[in-house]
Amino acid sequence: MAGHMVLIGWALWVSPCGTDSCDALPVTDTIFTQEQCVSRKSYLESKRPNLYFLCGEVYRDSEEMAAEEKHAVPAPHPPLRSLPERHSR
């Protein structure tokens, strides 16, 4: 059964050619929410008005995500808040 693509967030890109046809380059490896991406994009546009920034959707295959979950190491148990009570024999 083929998996489907799941939206996992937004990435910030810069196009060295402006709106002309060329490949955009990622600004960072970080995946953002849409609001975070738009906020960072606005900030960068104010600092570098001659560059063309854009926010793009990032998708991941659902089967790939399920496979990673199977191989994930579970988190350790939380530490005890206090030592267990000892009973005399």
N, C-alpha and C positions, 0 to 999 in steps of 0.2 A: 504494500500500500504506500503510495507516495505521500510524503508530508506536505504541509503547506507552509507558506512563508508567514512569519509572525513579526509585526513591527516591534522592535525592541527600543527604539529611541531615535534621536536626531544627531547628525554629525555636522560640524561646521567646516565649510570648504571655501577655498579661494580660487578664483579663476584668473590665471596670469594674462589671459587674452580679453578680459572684460566679458562682454556679451557675445563676442565672436566664438566660432566653433573651435574649441580645444578642451582638453581634459582638465577638470578642476582637481585641485590638490587638497588633501585634508590638512586642516590647520592643526589639529590635535587628534590623538587616538581616543579621546574621551567621548562617551555616548551621553548626550544630554536629553532632558525633556524638551519639548517644543518651546516652552517659555524660556528656559535657560539658554537655548540655542539662539533664539531671536534676540534676547537681551545681550548676549556676547557679540552677536553680529552687529547690533546697533552701536555698541561701544567701539568695536574695531572700525566700523565705517566712519565714526566720528574722528578717530585717530589717523586713519589711512583712507581719505576720501577718494584717492585715485585707484584703489583696488576694488574688485568686485567680489563680495562675500555672499555666500548663500548657505541656507540650512537644508540638508537633505535627509530624507527618511532612511533609516537603517533597518534592514530586515534580516531575519535568521531563519533557517529551516527548522521546523518544529521537531523533526526526527533527530536532528543534530543536538538540539537542546535536551531532548529526552535521553539521548545516549550519554551526554555529559552528566546529567543528574544521576544516572545509574553508577557512574564511576566516581562520583563526588565522595570525599571523605566526610563522614558525619562529624558534626561539632562535638567537642568533648562535653562531658556532663558538667553542669555548673558546679562550682565549689560549694561545699557545705557551709551553711551560715554559722553553725556552731558544731562542736564535737558531739557525736551521738552520746546519749545518756548510757552510762554503764551500770549494770545491775550486779550486785554481789551474789555469790552462789550460795 
